[in-house]
Amino acid sequence: MAKINVKQTSISILQLNEVDYVSLTDIARYKSDEPTAVIANWLRNRNTLEYLGIWETLYNPAFKLLEFEGFKN
């Protein structure tokens, strides 16, 4: 697993099938010693949910939009 340093924070990068995945937990550690709280707050944000819904609609053919709408609201 590769790592990069950003603002004195080590961030893990995993490459799988020629696609890079960046550790959100490592990024959240920059803001807090409790990265799970940072991520939980981010996931509660309406803009984040809208972004995830759009991304899933574009890239996930099995995405269940009606179920997501119920979850989002």
C-alpha positions in Angstrom: 0.0 0.0 0.0 1.4 3.4 -1.0 1.4 6.4 1.2 1.6 10.1 0.6 2.2 12.9 3.0 -0.1 16.0 2.9 0.3 18.7 5.6 2.3 16.4 7.8 -0.5 13.7 7.6 0.3 10.3 6.2 -2.5 9.1 3.8 -2.8 5.5 2.6 -3.5 4.8 -1.1 -4.6 1.4 -2.2 -4.5 0.5 -5.9 -7.0 -2.2 -7.0 -7.6 -3.0 -10.7 -5.7 0.1 -11.7 -8.0 2.3 -9.6 -6.6 4.3 -6.7 -8.6 4.4 -3.4 -7.6 7.1 -0.8 -8.2 6.5 2.9 -10.9 8.8 4.2 -10.0 7.8 7.7 -6.4 9.0 7.2 -7.7 12.3 5.7 -10.1 12.8 8.7 -7.2 12.4 11.1 -5.9 15.7 9.9 -9.0 17.4 11.5 -9.3 15.3 14.6 -7.9 12.5 16.7 -11.4 10.9 16.4 -11.6 10.4 12.6 -14.8 8.3 12.8 -16.7 11.4 14.2 -15.4 13.5 11.4 -16.6 11.0 8.8 -19.9 10.5 10.5 -20.6 14.2 10.5 -19.6 14.4 6.8 -22.0 11.6 5.9 -24.8 13.4 7.7 -24.3 16.5 5.6 -27.1 17.0 3.0 -24.6 18.1 0.3 -22.6 14.9 0.8 -25.7 12.7 0.5 -26.7 14.5 -2.7 -23.2 14.0 -4.1 -23.2 10.3 -3.3 -26.7 9.9 -4.9 -25.5 11.6 -8.1 -22.3 9.5 -8.2 -24.2 6.3 -7.6 -26.8 7.2 -10.3 -23.9 7.8 -12.8 -21.7 4.9 -12.0 -23.7 2.1 -10.4 -26.2 0.5 -12.7 -27.7 -1.5 -9.8 -28.3 1.7 -7.7 -31.8 1.8 -6.3 -32.8 5.5 -6.6 -36.2 5.1 -5.0 -34.7 3.5 -1.9 -32.1 6.2 -1.7 -34.7 8.9 -1.9 -36.4 7.5 1.1 -33.1 7.3 3.0 -32.1 10.8 1.9 -35.3 12.4 3.1 
